[in-house]
């Protein structure tokens, strides 16, 4: 499986770092795009998040607009934006492919490939919701970073694993990151 993982400047970059680790562990061919804002958030929210991302796949910046993945002729199985800022979701929803992250998402939409947006914001404004509705109607999976609690998480990592596990489910990647509902 070939996946593009884009990490934007929304809080919650730990989701992207953990997802990269799990995708690499599953043998995924991973290309990771990190925005300038994400680099700042990675420095603020993690010990060595950028170093961890570099270990899990080919690392690009949002400015690498001529990268192979910016073309629809390069086949990928999915593009995941995790976390996805509202700025990025707005750009994608409106076809504003101003950087490599938005361009690869645009390619996923036009080529009808899997696009997953792990949106991270609260509360949502009407503008945010309209953009997400537009994207969902275009086939994107909107997966808010909202961990469940039925599995009785004990740590923040347990909550992160729940969200990452849900992303892996959408991609069809097997994992045991969280306990599934059992009534």
N, C-alpha and C positions, 0 to 999 in steps of 0.2 A: 504494500500500500504506500502511495506517495501522498504526503500531507504537507501543506503549507500552514505553519502556525505563525500568526501575527500577534505581537504583544504591543498593546497601545498604552497610553499614559493614564488610564483609569486606575484607581486604587484597586488592589487585589491582584497584583502581578504574580503573587504566589500561585494562583491558579494556573497561569501560563507556564511557570517553571515546573510545577508538578506534572502538568499535562505533557510537557516535553519529555520529562523523565519516563513517564509511563508509555508514551508512544515509542520512544527509543527502545525501551525494554521489550516492547512487542515486535520489534524488528521493522518498524516503519521507516521509510526513507523520508527524512524530515528536513524541510527548509524552514528556517526561523527568521522572521523579519521583526526587528525591534525599532520602534519609533524613537525619536529624540526624547519625547516626554517620558516614554517607558524607561529609558535609561536613567532618568532622574528619579522616577518612582522606584525602580529596582534598587537604586542606591539608598533610598529612604526606607524601603519596606523589607529589604532582605539583606542578609550578610554578604552573599556572593552570588546573587541571582544571575547576573550577566555571565559570570564564569560557568555557572551550571548550564545555562542555555547553550553556550559554546561547545560544551561536551556532548550535547545530544543531537546536533545536526549542523548543517551548513547555515552560517549566520550572515544575514544581510541587514542593511539599514533601509529605512523608508526612502532614502535618496537613490538607491540602486535601481532606478526605474527601467534601465535597460537589461535587467536580469532576465534569464530565460523564462522564468515563471510569469513574466508580464505578458506573454504571448499565449493565445488560445491554442496554438499548435503544440505547446508543451502540455502533455497530459498529466493531470494530477487527479487524485481521487477526492480530495476535499481541501477546503480552505477553512481554517478555524481562527477567529479573532478572539483572543482570550488573554486578558480581559478586553472588552470592546468599549471604548469611550463613546459618549453620545456624539462627539465631534466626528468620530470615524463612522458611526452608524448613519449620521446625517449625510456625510459625503457619499457613502456607498448607496444610500437610498435615492440619492439624486444624481447618480452617475458622475460624480465629481472625482475622477480618478487622478488626483493631484500628486499622489505618492505611490510607492510600490504596494503598500498595504491595500489601499483603495483600488488600485489597478488589478491586483490578483483577485480581490472580491468581485470586481466588475467582470473579470474573465469567468469566474465561477458562475455568475448569474447568466452571462450570455451563452456560455457553453453548457448550461443546465447541469452543472456539477454541484456537489454538496457544499453548502456554505453554512457554517455554524457561527453565530455571534453570541458570545458569553458576555452579555451586557452587564455593566456595573455602574449603577447610579441609583440614587433614591433621594427624594421621591421622583417619579417620572413626571415630566410636564406633558401637556397635550402634544407639543411638538415631538417629544421623544416617542410617545405612543404612536403618533401618526407615521413617523419614520419606520418604527418597528413593524407596524401593520403593513405598510407598503412593502417592506422587505419580506415579510412572511408571505404576502400574496405573490411575490416573485419567486418563492420557493426556499427562501432562507429559513433555517431553524433558529428561532430566538430562544436562547437558553439563559435566562437570568441566573446570576450567581447567587442562588437562594438555596442554601443547604436545607435538607430535611432533618427532622429530629426523631423520627420513628425508630431509627437505628441506635438511639441513645449515645450520641457522640460524647466522648470524654475530653477531647482536646480540640484545639483549633485545627490541627492536622486532620482529625476525623471529619470535620465539617468541610475542609478543602477537598478531601478525598471523595466525599459524597458528590460534590459538584463535578469534579474531574471524572468520576465514575459515570455520571450521567452523560458527559461529553463523549466518553469512550463508547457508551451504549449507542449513541446516535451514529457514531462512526463504524459500528459493528466490530469493535475491538473488545475482546474478552478481558474482563478484569474481576477482581474480587475486592475492590477498594471500599465497598460499603455493603452492609447487610441489606438484602432485599426485603421488601415487605412480606410478612408472613403472618396471616391472621389466625 
